[in-house]
């Protein structure tokens, strides 16, 4: 019997903790063909996204993936990230959070493509700028 991954549950819990304590939750994502993010903001195959409620519209952190709409350079964009591509979630203000190994199957070509996920229709606030320096995160496997 295969148990479901704890990863989406931990991501939701840390997101809630950040929001409850007035912190800005940031999501670090390994970008591949399965992610739907603005490619012009990808650096070294990764992107950091503000997933706070003030910066997103229609945020949905599901077991399969995270979808929302955010503004980049004043343009609303639909974002879709498979859970397997999430490498960390942390508070911008203090770096408290958790890091994850990206799932091998997600990076090797999962059958669920971000382009197949439904688009959202909203105009949320623009995301905050990425944090300076590297946060201290705990890696779990």
C-alpha positions in Angstrom: 0.0 0.0 0.0 1.5 3.3 -1.1 0.9 6.2 1.2 0.4 9.6 -0.3 3.3 12.1 0.0 3.4 14.3 3.0 4.9 17.1 0.9 1.7 18.9 0.0 0.5 18.7 3.6 3.7 20.2 4.9 3.6 23.0 2.2 0.1 23.9 3.2 1.0 23.9 6.9 4.0 26.1 6.5 2.0 28.4 4.2 -0.7 28.7 6.9 2.0 29.3 9.6 3.6 32.1 7.6 0.2 33.8 7.0 -1.0 33.4 10.5 2.2 35.0 11.9 2.3 37.9 9.4 5.1 36.5 7.3 5.3 36.4 3.5 5.4 32.8 2.2 7.9 32.2 -0.6 8.0 29.1 -2.8 11.2 28.0 -4.4 10.5 26.0 -7.6 12.6 23.8 -9.9 11.4 24.9 -13.4 10.9 22.3 -16.1 8.4 21.6 -19.0 5.7 20.8 -16.4 5.8 24.2 -14.7 3.8 27.2 -16.0 5.7 30.3 -14.8 7.0 33.4 -16.5 10.2 32.1 -18.1 11.8 35.5 -18.1 12.0 35.4 -14.3 13.7 31.9 -14.2 17.3 31.9 -13.0 19.5 28.8 -13.2 16.4 26.6 -13.7 14.6 28.0 -10.6 12.1 30.6 -9.7 11.0 32.0 -6.3 7.4 32.9 -6.0 5.5 35.0 -3.4 2.5 32.8 -2.5 1.0 35.2 0.1 -2.7 35.9 -0.2 -1.9 39.6 -1.0 0.2 38.6 -4.0 -2.0 35.8 -5.5 -5.5 35.3 -6.8 -7.3 31.9 -6.6 -4.4 30.3 -4.7 -4.9 26.5 -4.6 -2.4 24.3 -2.9 -3.6 20.8 -3.9 -1.9 17.4 -3.5 -0.9 17.4 -7.2 0.1 21.0 -7.7 -0.1 24.6 -6.8 -2.1 27.0 -9.0 -2.7 30.7 -8.7 -2.6 34.0 -10.6 0.0 36.7 -9.9 1.2 39.9 -11.5 4.7 40.1 -13.0 5.7 43.5 -14.2 2.1 44.6 -14.1 0.8 41.7 -16.2 -1.5 39.0 -14.7 -0.1 35.5 -15.3 -1.5 32.1 -14.6 1.0 30.0 -12.5 1.0 26.2 -12.2 3.6 24.2 -10.3 3.6 20.5 -9.8 4.1 19.6 -6.1 7.2 17.5 -7.2 8.9 20.7 -8.4 8.7 22.6 -5.1 12.1 22.7 -3.5 11.3 25.0 -0.5 8.7 27.1 1.2 9.9 29.7 3.7 9.1 33.0 5.3 10.7 35.9 3.4 11.3 37.8 6.6 13.3 35.3 8.6 14.0 32.3 6.3 12.1 29.9 8.5 10.6 27.1 6.5 11.4 23.7 4.9 13.3 22.5 1.9 12.5 19.5 -0.2 14.3 17.4 -2.8 12.5 17.8 -6.1 10.8 14.6 -7.1 12.6 12.7 -9.8 9.5 11.8 -11.7 8.3 15.4 -11.8 11.5 16.5 -13.3 11.7 13.5 -15.7 8.4 14.3 -17.4 5.3 13.7 -15.2 2.2 13.1 -17.3 0.3 16.0 -15.7 1.4 19.1 -17.7 0.9 22.6 -16.2 -0.4 23.7 -19.6 -3.3 21.3 -19.1 -4.3 22.9 -15.8 -7.2 25.3 -15.8 -6.5 29.0 -16.2 -7.6 31.5 -13.5 -9.3 34.8 -13.9 -8.3 37.5 -11.4 -6.0 40.4 -10.9 -4.1 40.1 -7.6 -1.5 42.5 -6.2 2.0 42.3 -7.6 4.4 40.0 -5.8 7.1 41.4 -3.5 10.7 41.3 -4.5 12.7 38.1 -3.8 14.7 38.0 -0.6 18.3 39.0 -0.4 20.8 36.3 0.6 20.0 32.6 1.2 17.5 31.5 3.8 18.3 28.8 6.2 16.1 25.8 5.4 15.8 22.3 6.7 15.9 19.6 3.9 13.7 16.6 4.3 13.6 13.5 2.1 
